[in-house]
Amino acid sequence: MKFCAASAAIMTSQGIISLLFMSTSIEAAKCGQGYSTECKAKTDVRFDATYTNDIKDQNALWSSFEGYWKRKVFSFDEKFVPSKPQVYNPVDTSKARGLPYKRDIHDSLVNYTIDGSRLTESIFNVYPPAPQSFCNRQDLEPGDLKVLGGGICGETGYASYVQAFWTSSHEKDGSLELAGGLNGMLSMNGFTNKSFGTKYAIGDDVIHQSTDFEVGRGIAGGTQTLTFTNNAKTTASLTIDAWNKANDVALLIGTKRTVYEKITEEEFLSEIVRLSDENQVKTDERPLPITGPCLSSICPTEEDWCKVDPNCSVSPYQEPEGKLKNWFVAILIIIGALVILLVAYGIHRKRVSDEEKRVRFLVATRIAEHLDVTFNSKELTKENLSKQFQYIDSSGDGVLTKDEFKEFFMDSKYGSITDSDFEFIFAALDSDGNDEISFMEFVSFLNQCKNETFEENNAEI
């Protein structure tokens, strides 16, 4: 019976240990603790919620990029022929929507303003009047215009602005994402977020940009590469390629080469006036006054910004929960196993103790029955026990053999006991294990029975 109880306890322990190992190996824990795996944020800033989203802090090249610039723009068509004026047709969108002004060379002013995680790019283009040869064209179709805004072809130039709104990204690598833009040309004035783009710094001198935006049923795209051309980063060169993307084919529709020169804010404002005067731009078409970061009445809202701004949008890079380290899992398993074994051992000892008490009760009951006394009465004296011992010792040799002791238990009003119970009873009395029960062993065993019975009676009272 002892063996069976121990085996059951061991099997229970093994089962619980197995479950403990399975659950602990996959249990999540707070990362970065001594007992858990390192946080991803330690080696990957994308997972670091405390890492700065400020554009200039992520890459110092943006500090050189920020500011006021004047530039000279050289435009070419898809065959790298200098661009020519194009008629503008606001009615038929299937026609080319070009500019009816001199386009091969024009002046432009650019302002890049950075505010934390946001960059606003404002471009002012000033186009000279179209050449007279273009104004003399007679092959116009309905809706075609040779001048915009009520000007005079060949006499008045044109000014327009374009703005793009960028933010740092959840990549936290200094790259920017396009939140949207607006075009100040006639009826197209107003913010739109139907465009997608990235802008990122390469090395110490290059900034690359790619954009896509919807045009009718197709997608127009553009790539730009700006390279600083001096150590002070006050001059730069820009290459722009424009593409039409349809049916998985991208067709080059034009390219530009631009020369940059950094200027002050005062120079920037005076240049707008000078270029507008020099190119006979109508007063109501000049991009002044500059009243704020957005030049349109339809500007990006905070909701528009927050679709991409990492300061107010949810990052896809969330720190995962850590895993317990193997050595810590091993310690937990060992501790768990020890606890389980101790509990199992305690249960086993309790079972053994209960079994011993049951055996003593059986012996005491049989003896009390034979003597016709209650077991806790004063009649259960040493003399009575000696008589009982002598009664069981049929051979009279002063010790009780198994056969003698078993014969004593065969005739009881409580019924006979099983062989396994008898073996356990005999082993409980035979404390020295010599297969004989001496009078001292007999008395010592029954004395425990008397004490237990006395304690139980007191407990009942």
N, C-alpha and C positions, 0 to 999 in steps of 0.2 A: 504494500500500500504506500510505503514511503517512496518507493521507486516510481510508482504511478503518479503521485502528487508532484514529485520533482520533474518528471518528464512533461507533465502538463504545463508547469510553470515555465520551463525552458521553451516549449513550443510557443506559449503565449508571448514570451519575451522576444523570440525571434520574429514573430509576426509584427509586433509593435515596432521593433527596430527597423524592419523592412519598410514599414509605412513612414517612420520618422525620416529615414534616408531619402525616400522618394519625395516627401513634401519639402524637406529642407533644401534639397538640391535645386529646386525650382522656385523656392520662396523668394520674393522680391525684398529688397532692403534699400534703405537710403544709401545712395552712392557716396563714395569718398570717405567712408568711415574706415577705421582700422580693420574691421572685420568684413568689409564689402569691397567690391570692385571700384576702380577709380571712375569719377564722373567724366563723361565725354567732354564736358566743358574745359577740362584741364588741358586737353590736346586739340580741341576743335572749338574755335570761338563761336561758331554758329549756334552751339548749344549753351553758350554763356549769356544768360539774361542780363548780366551786369556789364557786358562789353559795350563800348560806345557805339551809337548809331550815327554820330556826327560824321559828316562826309570828310571834312578836312582832318579829323583825328584818325580816320581809317587809312587815308593816303595823303601824304603831304603835297602830292602833285596837284591836288585840287585847289590848294592855296594859290599856286601860280596861275591856275586856270581862271580863278575868280577875278572879276574886275571889268574894266571897260576896254574895248578894242575897236579900232577902225581897220577896215580891210578892203582890199581890192579884189573883185570877183571876176574871173574869166570863165565864161560858159561855152560849152561845146555840145553839139547834138550827138546822136548815137554813132555818127561816122567821124567824130572828132573835128567837125567843121564848126567854126565859130557860130554860135546861136544867132538866129535872126528873129525879128519881131514876128509875132503870131497874132492872128485875129482872136478876139475873145468872144465866145458865144454863150451867154448865160442861159439860153433857152434849150438848145440842143446839146445834151450832155454827151452824145456820141461823138461830137467833134472834139478836136484838140482844144484845150482851154489854156492857151498861152497868154503872153503879155504883149500888147501892141506897142512896145517901146524898145529902145536899143538894149539888147540883152547880152551882147558878146562881152562887154566890159561895163561893170557898174560898181558903184561904191556901196558899202554896207557898214553898219555899226552894230556892235554886239555887246551886250552886258550880261555877265554871268553873276548872279547873286546867290550866295549860299547862306542859309539860315539853319544851322544845326543839321538835321537830316534831309533838308529840302534845298533843291537848286532850281532857280528860275532862270531860264534862258530867253532873252529878249533880243530879237534880230530886227533891225530897221534897214530895209533896202530902198535905195533911191535910184530910179532908172531915168536916164536921159530921154529926151523926146525921140520918137522914131524918125529914121531918115525919110526924106521926102519921097524917095522911091517907093517906100512902103505905103505912104499916105496916098500916093497916086494910083494904087491898085483899084481895079474895077471888077475883079472876079469875086466879088463878095456874094455870099448866100444869105438868105433871110436870117436875121438875128446876129450876123457877124458885126463886131465892133472894131474900129481902128483906133479908138481912144476910150478912156474910162473916165467916169465922173464928170462928164460935161466939159472936158478939156478940148484943146485944139491939137489935132494930129500934126506932128512935126514941130510944134511950138512949146507945148507943155509936157513936162515929165511927170513921173508918178512915184509916190512913196507908199510903202506898205510895211506892215510889221507881221512877224510870226513869233509866237511864244511857245515854249515847251516847258513842262513842269516835271521835274525829276526828283526822286528820293533815293536815299541809300537803300540797300536791300537786306533781306534776311541772311544773305550769304556773308555779310560782315567782312567782305574782302575789298572794300573800296569801290565796288561796282554800283551803278545806279540803274534804277528802273523808271520807265516813263509812266507818269500818272495821267498824262493827257496833254493837249495843246490847243491853241487857237490860232486862227488865221485872220488877220485884220483886213483882208482884201474884200471890199464891197460886201455883198450879202453873205459871204462865208464867215463873217465876224461872229465869234462865239466859241466857247469852250466845247471840246469833244474829247471823249475818252476812248473812241474807237480807233485807237492806235496802240502799238506795242513797241517797246524799244529797250535797249540796254546801252549803257555807256560805261566804259571801264578804262582804267589806266594800265598801261603796259610799260614796265620799266620806269626810267626816270624822265622820259621825254615824250611819250606817245599816249594819246587818248583816242580810243576807237569807239565808234558808235554804229549801231544798226537799228533801223526802224522799219516797221510795217504799218500800213494803214489802209482802210477799206476805201476803194474808189469804184463806185458802181458795182459791177459784179466781180470785179477783180481786186487784186491787192497790189498797191504800189509800195515799193520798198526803197530804202536808201542805205548806203554805207558811207561812213565818214572816218577819215583818219587824220588827226591833227598831230603835227610834230613840232615841238619847240625847236627853234633853229639857233638859239644862242644860250649860253650858260645862265644868263640872268633871267631867261624865260620871259623876255619882253617882245620877242618876235616869234612867229610861228607860220607854218604852212599847212593848208588844209586841202585834202582831196575828197570830193564828193561824187559818188556814182548813184544815179537814180535808175530804178528798175520797175518794169511792169511784170507782175507775176500772174499768169493764167495758164490753166491746163498743165500744171507741173513744169512750166517753162518760164524762165526769167529773161526778159528782153531789156537790154540797155537802152534807155531813152534819152540819156544825157549825162554829162559829166562836168564838173567844175574844178577849177584850181583857184585857190584863194590865198592871198598873202595877208598875214595879221601883223598889227603893230599895237602894242599896249599904250593906252593914253589915260589921262586923268578924267574924273567925272566932269570937270569944267570944260575940258577939251571935247569930251563926248557930246555935251549939250550944245556947245557952239558949232560943232561939226554938223549936227542935225540941221541947224539953221543955215549954215553955209551951203551945204549940199542941196537943201531944198531951194534956196535962192538961185544957186548956180544952174540948177536943172529946171527952173521955172515950174516948180510944183505948186499947184493951187493951194491957197492958204487953208481951206477947209479939209485938205487931204494930208496935211503935214502931221506927223506923229507927235505932236506936242499939244498941250503940256503933258508931261509924264506925271501922273497923279498917284501912282502906287505900283506895287509889284505886278498887278494884273492890269492890262491896258484895255480890256473889254468890259462891257456891261454884263456879260455872261462869263463869270469866272469860276474856277474850280472851287467846290465847296469842301468843307472839312471831310465830308464823307468821301468825296472824290480822292482827296489826298490819302485818306486812310485805307484805301483799297490796296495800296502798295507801301505806304510809309511804315517801317518797322516799329516806330514809336507808338503807333496806335492800331496795329493789325497783329493778328496772331501768327507767330512764327511756325513754320512746318517742322522746325528743328526743336522738338521738346526733349528735355533731358529724360532718358528712360530710367526706370528704377534699376538700382544696382543688383548684383548677385552676391550672395554670401561667398566668401573665399573658401577654397577647398579645406584649408587647415581648420577654419572656424566650423565648417560643416562637420569635419571629423571630430572636433571637440564636442559639438552638440550631440553627435551620435554616441560618443563614448559616455558622456554624462547621462544621456537618455537611457543608454543600455544599463549603466550602473544603477540608475534609479529604478528601472524596470526590474532588474535582477534583485535589488534589495526588496522591492515590493513583492516580487514573486517568492523570494526566500521567506519573507514575513508571512505571506499567505500559506506557504508550505509548512512553516513552523507552527502556525495556528492550527492547521489541519492535523498535524502530528499531535499537538497538545490536546486538541479536542478528542482525537482518537484514543490517546492515553487515558484521558478522563473517562471516556466511554468504557474502556476496558476495566478501569478501576471500579467504575460503577457496577459493571456486570459481576465482577468478583465480589465486591462488597455486598451486592444484592443477594448473590448465591449464598454467601456465608451467613448474612443476617437471616436469610430464609431458613437455613439449616439450624441456626441457633435459636430461631424464633424470637428475635429481638429487633428493635429498630437500630439502624446502624450508628446513630449518633447518641444512643443511650449510654448510661454509665455501666450498663451490664456488659458492654463490649470491652471487657478487661483483658489484661495480658493472660490471665488464667484461662478465660474463655477462648482466646485466640490460640493458646497452647493446646487446649483440648481439640479445637477445630483442626489444628495442624496435625495432631496425632491421629485424628479421625481420617484425614485424607491420606496420611502416611501409612498405608496398609501394610507395608513391609516392615515398618518400625525401625528403619535405619537412620532416621533423623533428617532425611532429605526427601523432597517430593520429586518423583520422576514425571516425565510427560504422561505416561500411561496412568499413573495414580491421579495426577491433577485433572486429566481429561475425564476419567471415570467420575470424578466428583461433580463435573459440570453436566454429565449426561442426563441426570434425573433432576429436572427443575421445573417448577410450575410455569416458568417463563419460556419454557421450551429449550431444546438443545441449541448449541451454537454451531456455526460453520467451522470447517477445518481451518480456513484462513484466519477467522477471528480467534480461534483457539491458539494458533501459532503466534499471533500478535500478542495475546494475553500472556502466554507463557514467556515470551521474550521480554515483556514488560516487567515481569516479576524476576526473571533470571538476570539480574543486573550484571553478574560477572560472566555470563555467557557460557557456563560449563554444563548446560543441559540439566541442571538440577537446581531446585529452589530450597535454600536453607531457611531455617526458622527466622533468622535475622532479615533475610530478604523478604520473607512473607510478612513479618511485622512492619518493616519499613514501608512496604508498598501500601498496606492497609492503613497505616498511620496517615499517609497522604490522602487516602480516601476519606478518612474521618475528618481531616482538616477542610477538605473541599466541601464536604457535606455540611459542615458547620458554617462555613462562609456563605454557602448558597441559602441556608436557612435564615441566617442573619439578613441577607440581602432581601429575601422575601418579606421578612418582618418589617 
